[in-house]
Amino acid sequence: MPEWNIMIFIIAICKTGFKVLHCERSEKEIIQKREAMDLEQMKRNLEDAGCDSTIVAEIIRLSKDGRFPEALQKMRMDRCRLMDELHESGRKVDCLDYLIRHTEKKIQEDRESSCGGKES
């Protein structure tokens, strides 16, 4: 890719009026900085999603190498892992809900039988 010079003019207000400051960066420098910020944000998002450091490093490496389909596949695989954990947690909650309802029913029955009938 040819390297284009991009002229960036920054206007700053001074006591004497407007002053134009000149800064020159190559397109390549700007793209590299943007990609570094994108990769850092991606890393934070992966960590926030609960991906372990090995998976995070691998996805970042694949992304840096431009191997986005492979990085996407790794993200999807980890998403499946998280969904499996979610479903397993749901099954555990269902078991506890059953035990809670069963225990509440037993307590209610014990109260009613000890009072010789319905509770007033």
N, CA and C atoms as a LAMMPS dump frame, in Angstrom:
ITEM: TIMESTEP
0
ITEM: NUMBER OF ATOMS
360
ITEM: BOX BOUNDS ff ff ff
-5.0000000000000000e+02 5.0000000000000000e+02
-5.0000000000000000e+02 5.0000000000000000e+02
-5.0000000000000000e+02 5.0000000000000000e+02
ITEM: ATOMS id mol type element x y z
1 1 1 N 0.849 -1.171 0
2 1 2 C 0 0 0
3 1 3 C 0.896 1.235 0
4 2 1 N 0.654 2.164 -0.928
5 2 2 C 1.498 3.369 -0.94
6 2 3 C 1.255 4.19 0.319
7 3 1 N 2.306 4.797 0.767
8 3 2 C 2.204 5.596 1.985
9 3 3 C 1.881 7.035 1.601
10 4 1 N 0.733 7.495 2.025
11 4 2 C 0.298 8.856 1.731
12 4 3 C 0.561 9.732 2.933
13 5 1 N 1.01 10.918 2.657
14 5 2 C 1.178 11.868 3.763
15 5 3 C -0.135 12.591 3.988
16 6 1 N -0.519 12.583 5.207
17 6 2 C -1.764 13.255 5.572
18 6 3 C -1.412 14.471 6.406
19 7 1 N -1.885 15.57 5.952
20 7 2 C -1.624 16.817 6.66
21 7 3 C -2.76 17.062 7.644
22 8 1 N -2.41 17.274 8.859
23 8 2 C -3.406 17.544 9.881
24 8 3 C -3.167 18.95 10.416
25 9 1 N -4.174 19.755 10.297
26 9 2 C -4.068 21.109 10.789
27 9 3 C -4.885 21.237 12.06
28 10 1 N -4.274 21.707 13.067
29 10 2 C -4.941 21.911 14.341
30 10 3 C -5.04 23.405 14.583
31 11 1 N -6.248 23.834 14.823
32 11 2 C -6.445 25.267 15.078
33 11 3 C -6.561 25.47 16.574
34 12 1 N -5.715 26.302 17.104
35 12 2 C -5.737 26.593 18.539
36 12 3 C -6.024 28.078 18.722
37 13 1 N -6.821 28.365 19.687
38 13 2 C -7.142 29.761 19.967
39 13 3 C -6.085 30.318 20.925
40 14 1 N -5.492 31.393 20.515
41 14 2 C -4.477 32.058 21.333
42 14 3 C -4.98 33.456 21.692
43 15 1 N -4.242 34.121 22.532
44 15 2 C -4.626 35.486 22.904
45 15 3 C -4.659 36.397 21.688
46 16 1 N -3.792 36.129 20.755
47 16 2 C -3.711 36.99 19.575
48 16 3 C -4.67 36.557 18.472
49 17 1 N -5.423 35.51 18.678
50 17 2 C -6.355 35.042 17.652
51 17 3 C -6.152 33.556 17.383
52 18 1 N -6.373 33.15 16.158
53 18 2 C -6.192 31.756 15.779
54 18 3 C -4.759 31.511 15.344
55 19 1 N -4.236 30.385 15.765
56 19 2 C -2.883 30.008 15.354
57 19 3 C -2.999 28.605 14.756
58 20 1 N -2.443 28.41 13.588
59 20 2 C -2.512 27.111 12.932
60 20 3 C -1.237 26.339 13.237
61 21 1 N -1.43 25.172 13.81
62 21 2 C -0.306 24.293 14.094
63 21 3 C -0.293 23.2 13.041
64 22 1 N 0.85 22.758 12.65
65 22 2 C 0.98 21.789 11.576
66 22 3 C 1.556 20.492 12.128
67 23 1 N 0.926 19.398 11.764
68 23 2 C 1.4 18.084 12.196
69 23 3 C 1.276 17.148 11.01
70 24 1 N 2.305 16.403 10.733
71 24 2 C 2.274 15.506 9.585
72 24 3 C 2.463 14.07 10.058
73 25 1 N 1.535 13.198 9.668
74 25 2 C 1.64 11.771 9.955
75 25 3 C 1.354 11.018 8.68
76 26 1 N 1.982 9.871 8.558
77 26 2 C 1.703 9.071 7.374
78 26 3 C 0.407 8.308 7.592
79 27 1 N -0.225 7.922 6.511
80 27 2 C -1.458 7.132 6.59
81 27 3 C -1.189 5.824 7.32
82 28 1 N -0.027 5.267 7.081
83 28 2 C 0.337 4.003 7.722
84 28 3 C 0.388 4.156 9.246
85 29 1 N 0.968 5.267 9.729
86 29 2 C 1.039 5.515 11.174
87 29 3 C -0.356 5.642 11.781
88 30 1 N -1.23 6.347 11.081
89 30 2 C -2.582 6.546 11.579
90 30 3 C -3.337 5.22 11.626
91 31 1 N -3.218 4.417 10.581
92 31 2 C -3.888 3.111 10.532
93 31 3 C -3.35 2.191 11.615
94 32 1 N -2.027 2.197 11.811
95 32 2 C -1.441 1.344 12.849
96 32 3 C -1.947 1.737 14.234
97 33 1 N -2.047 3.032 14.487
98 33 2 C -2.534 3.492 15.787
99 33 3 C -3.987 3.087 15.98
100 34 1 N -4.815 3.25 14.934
101 34 2 C -6.227 2.874 15.006
102 34 3 C -6.366 1.372 15.24
103 35 1 N -5.567 0.564 14.521
104 35 2 C -5.634 -0.891 14.69
105 35 3 C -5.202 -1.3 16.093
106 36 1 N -4.189 -0.633 16.644
107 36 2 C -3.727 -0.947 17.996
108 36 3 C -4.839 -0.656 19.007
109 37 1 N -5.543 0.467 18.809
110 37 2 C -6.646 0.799 19.709
111 37 3 C -7.767 -0.229 19.561
112 38 1 N -8.071 -0.643 18.325
113 38 2 C -9.113 -1.642 18.083
114 38 3 C -8.754 -2.968 18.738
115 39 1 N -7.482 -3.375 18.631
116 39 2 C -7.048 -4.637 19.234
117 39 3 C -7.096 -4.566 20.755
118 40 1 N -6.771 -3.416 21.322
119 40 2 C -6.834 -3.25 22.775
120 40 3 C -8.278 -3.331 23.249
121 41 1 N -9.18 -2.707 22.503
122 41 2 C -10.596 -2.781 22.852
123 41 3 C -11.097 -4.219 22.714
124 42 1 N -10.661 -4.912 21.66
125 42 2 C -11.053 -6.301 21.472
126 42 3 C -10.566 -7.155 22.643
127 43 1 N -9.339 -6.903 23.074
128 43 2 C -8.78 -7.66 24.196
129 43 3 C -9.614 -7.448 25.456
130 44 1 N -9.954 -6.193 25.739
131 44 2 C -10.78 -5.896 26.92
132 44 3 C -12.139 -6.589 26.827
133 45 1 N -12.764 -6.547 25.643
134 45 2 C -14.071 -7.177 25.468
135 45 3 C -13.992 -8.691 25.661
136 46 1 N -12.943 -9.315 25.13
137 46 2 C -12.782 -10.754 25.296
138 46 3 C -12.586 -11.117 26.764
139 47 1 N -11.787 -10.32 27.467
140 47 2 C -11.571 -10.562 28.899
141 47 3 C -12.866 -10.364 29.68
142 48 1 N -13.618 -9.325 29.334
143 48 2 C -14.9 -9.067 29.998
144 48 3 C -15.888 -10.204 29.75
145 49 1 N -15.76 -10.859 28.59
146 49 2 C -16.649 -11.969 28.242
147 49 3 C -16.264 -13.256 28.962
148 50 1 N -15.148 -13.242 29.665
149 50 2 C -14.738 -14.42 30.419
150 50 3 C -13.815 -15.361 29.67
151 51 1 N -13.271 -14.913 28.55
152 51 2 C -12.32 -15.751 27.806
153 51 3 C -11.021 -15.828 28.596
154 52 1 N -10.412 -17.017 28.614
155 52 2 C -9.147 -17.108 29.349
156 52 3 C -8.02 -16.48 28.533
157 53 1 N -6.925 -16.21 29.196
158 53 2 C -5.829 -15.437 28.582
159 53 3 C -5.254 -16.127 27.35
160 54 1 N -5.267 -17.454 27.309
161 54 2 C -4.742 -18.18 26.147
162 54 3 C -5.599 -17.915 24.917
163 55 1 N -6.916 -17.987 25.097
164 55 2 C -7.842 -17.738 23.98
165 55 3 C -7.736 -16.283 23.531
166 56 1 N -7.676 -15.364 24.493
167 56 2 C -7.565 -13.932 24.165
168 56 3 C -6.316 -13.695 23.316
169 57 1 N -5.188 -14.234 23.76
170 57 2 C -3.927 -14.039 23.025
171 57 3 C -4.016 -14.622 21.618
172 58 1 N -4.636 -15.78 21.491
173 58 2 C -4.742 -16.42 20.177
174 58 3 C -5.626 -15.606 19.231
175 59 1 N -6.752 -15.114 19.732
176 59 2 C -7.652 -14.319 18.888
177 59 3 C -6.977 -13.013 18.472
178 60 1 N -6.273 -12.381 19.394
179 60 2 C -5.559 -11.141 19.07
180 60 3 C -4.48 -11.413 18.02
181 61 1 N -3.733 -12.505 18.187
182 61 2 C -2.678 -12.853 17.225
183 61 3 C -3.272 -13.089 15.838
184 62 1 N -4.361 -13.85 15.777
185 62 2 C -5.003 -14.113 14.485
186 62 3 C -5.496 -12.816 13.849
187 63 1 N -6.051 -11.926 14.659
188 63 2 C -6.548 -10.65 14.143
189 63 3 C -5.405 -9.783 13.627
190 64 1 N -4.298 -9.746 14.375
191 64 2 C -3.134 -8.97 13.93
192 64 3 C -2.619 -9.477 12.591
193 65 1 N -2.68 -10.804 12.402
194 65 2 C -2.203 -11.422 11.165
195 65 3 C -3.216 -11.305 10.031
196 66 1 N -4.369 -10.696 10.318
197 66 2 C -5.388 -10.544 9.291
198 66 3 C -6.178 -11.822 9.033
199 67 1 N -6.072 -12.779 9.928
200 67 2 C -6.764 -14.066 9.774
201 67 3 C -8.103 -14.003 10.517
202 68 1 N -8.963 -13.098 10.043
203 68 2 C -10.221 -12.809 10.723
204 68 3 C -11.197 -13.982 10.747
205 69 1 N -11.307 -14.778 9.664
206 69 2 C -12.223 -15.932 9.74
207 69 3 C -11.827 -16.913 10.853
208 70 1 N -10.523 -17.114 11.048
209 70 2 C -10.065 -18.01 12.112
210 70 3 C -10.312 -17.399 13.493
211 71 1 N -10.105 -16.097 13.609
212 71 2 C -10.373 -15.411 14.878
213 71 3 C -11.866 -15.496 15.203
214 72 1 N -12.695 -15.292 14.195
215 72 2 C -14.137 -15.384 14.374
216 72 3 C -14.543 -16.787 14.82
217 73 1 N -13.929 -17.8 14.223
218 73 2 C -14.228 -19.183 14.609
219 73 3 C -13.878 -19.423 16.082
220 74 1 N -12.739 -18.902 16.529
221 74 2 C -12.345 -19.049 17.942
222 74 3 C -13.353 -18.355 18.856
223 75 1 N -13.803 -17.157 18.449
224 75 2 C -14.784 -16.436 19.26
225 75 3 C -16.087 -17.226 19.338
226 76 1 N -16.509 -17.799 18.21
227 76 2 C -17.747 -18.589 18.207
228 76 3 C -17.622 -19.834 19.075
229 77 1 N -16.454 -20.454 19.049
230 77 2 C -16.24 -21.639 19.882
231 77 3 C -16.334 -21.27 21.361
232 78 1 N -15.749 -20.146 21.735
233 78 2 C -15.803 -19.74 23.134
234 78 3 C -17.218 -19.316 23.518
235 79 1 N -17.944 -18.734 22.576
236 79 2 C -19.339 -18.395 22.833
237 79 3 C -20.14 -19.67 23.121
238 80 1 N -19.894 -20.721 22.355
239 80 2 C -20.577 -22.002 22.596
240 80 3 C -20.259 -22.521 24.001
241 81 1 N -19.006 -22.389 24.407
242 81 2 C -18.614 -22.818 25.748
243 81 3 C -19.404 -22.042 26.797
244 82 1 N -19.508 -20.722 26.604
245 82 2 C -20.256 -19.899 27.553
246 82 3 C -21.741 -20.269 27.571
247 83 1 N -22.301 -20.558 26.404
248 83 2 C -23.71 -20.95 26.348
249 83 3 C -23.929 -22.289 27.05
250 84 1 N -22.995 -23.217 26.892
251 84 2 C -23.091 -24.499 27.613
252 84 3 C -23.082 -24.267 29.113
253 85 1 N -22.195 -23.369 29.574
254 85 2 C -22.145 -23.043 31.005
255 85 3 C -23.455 -22.406 31.466
256 86 1 N -24.021 -21.541 30.633
257 86 2 C -25.282 -20.889 30.96
258 86 3 C -26.405 -21.924 31.097
259 87 1 N -26.473 -22.851 30.145
260 87 2 C -27.508 -23.88 30.197
261 87 3 C -27.328 -24.789 31.411
262 88 1 N -26.091 -25.124 31.723
263 88 2 C -25.82 -25.957 32.901
264 88 3 C -26.242 -25.211 34.174
265 89 1 N -25.959 -23.93 34.244
266 89 2 C -26.386 -23.131 35.395
267 89 3 C -27.911 -23.096 35.482
268 90 1 N -28.573 -22.998 34.338
269 90 2 C -30.033 -23.003 34.312
270 90 3 C -30.602 -24.308 34.854
271 91 1 N -29.979 -25.429 34.49
272 91 2 C -30.428 -26.724 35.005
273 91 3 C -30.257 -26.789 36.525
274 92 1 N -29.167 -26.249 37.025
275 92 2 C -28.925 -26.238 38.473
276 92 3 C -29.965 -25.386 39.189
277 93 1 N -30.288 -24.234 38.599
278 93 2 C -31.307 -23.359 39.188
279 93 3 C -32.654 -24.08 39.197
280 94 1 N -32.978 -24.782 38.114
281 94 2 C -34.234 -25.542 38.067
282 94 3 C -34.301 -26.575 39.19
283 95 1 N -33.198 -27.26 39.447
284 95 2 C -33.155 -28.251 40.539
285 95 3 C -33.418 -27.581 41.885
286 96 1 N -32.774 -26.452 42.118
287 96 2 C -33.001 -25.739 43.373
288 96 3 C -34.434 -25.224 43.488
289 97 1 N -34.995 -24.738 42.373
290 97 2 C -36.376 -24.273 42.395
291 97 3 C -37.315 -25.412 42.79
292 98 1 N -37.07 -26.603 42.234
293 98 2 C -37.888 -27.764 42.575
294 98 3 C -37.793 -28.06 44.076
295 99 1 N -36.566 -28.086 44.593
296 99 2 C -36.388 -28.378 46.015
297 99 3 C -37.029 -27.313 46.899
298 100 1 N -36.948 -26.067 46.495
299 100 2 C -37.562 -24.973 47.25
300 100 3 C -39.075 -25.157 47.287
301 101 1 N -39.687 -25.396 46.112
302 101 2 C -41.14 -25.592 46.063
303 101 3 C -41.554 -26.808 46.892
304 102 1 N -40.809 -27.895 46.77
305 102 2 C -41.108 -29.119 47.511
306 102 3 C -41.017 -28.868 49.024
307 103 1 N -39.992 -28.17 49.456
308 103 2 C -39.799 -27.876 50.882
309 103 3 C -40.881 -26.931 51.396
310 104 1 N -41.217 -25.899 50.614
311 104 2 C -42.287 -24.986 51.011
312 104 3 C -43.616 -25.734 51.162
313 105 1 N -43.888 -26.646 50.217
314 105 2 C -45.114 -27.443 50.285
315 105 3 C -45.128 -28.317 51.539
316 106 1 N -43.989 -28.938 51.85
317 106 2 C -43.873 -29.789 53.035
318 106 3 C -44.107 -28.967 54.306
319 107 1 N -43.534 -27.778 54.378
320 107 2 C -43.729 -26.903 55.544
321 107 3 C -45.209 -26.557 55.689
322 108 1 N -45.851 -26.212 54.579
323 108 2 C -47.279 -25.859 54.61
324 108 3 C -48.115 -27.047 55.078
325 109 1 N -47.802 -28.243 54.58
326 109 2 C -48.545 -29.443 54.995
327 109 3 C -48.354 -29.721 56.48
328 110 1 N -47.134 -29.55 56.971
329 110 2 C -46.852 -29.771 58.399
330 110 3 C -47.625 -28.782 59.261
331 111 1 N -47.706 -27.534 58.842
332 111 2 C -48.463 -26.523 59.594
333 111 3 C -49.931 -26.892 59.663
334 112 1 N -50.46 -27.306 58.498
335 112 2 C -51.877 -27.64 58.445
336 112 3 C -52.209 -28.872 59.286
337 113 1 N -51.317 -29.882 59.265
338 113 2 C -51.596 -31.095 60.038
339 113 3 C -51.425 -30.865 61.54
340 114 1 N -50.539 -29.955 61.943
341 114 2 C -50.335 -29.69 63.366
342 114 3 C -51.463 -28.832 63.95
343 115 1 N -52.177 -28.116 63.088
344 115 2 C -53.282 -27.28 63.555
345 115 3 C -54.595 -28.032 63.504
346 116 1 N -54.595 -29.266 63.057
347 116 2 C -55.804 -30.046 62.968
348 116 3 C -56.688 -29.62 61.813
349 117 1 N -56.149 -28.956 60.885
350 117 2 C -56.933 -28.51 59.732
351 117 3 C -56.231 -27.349 59.066
352 118 1 N -57.023 -26.531 58.429
353 118 2 C -56.44 -25.381 57.728
354 118 3 C -56.013 -24.317 58.7
355 119 1 N -54.946 -23.647 58.318
356 119 2 C -54.418 -22.553 59.151
357 119 3 C -55.326 -21.345 59.027
358 120 1 N -55.563 -20.639 60.146
359 120 2 C -56.45 -19.476 60.095
360 120 3 C -55.726 -18.203 59.793
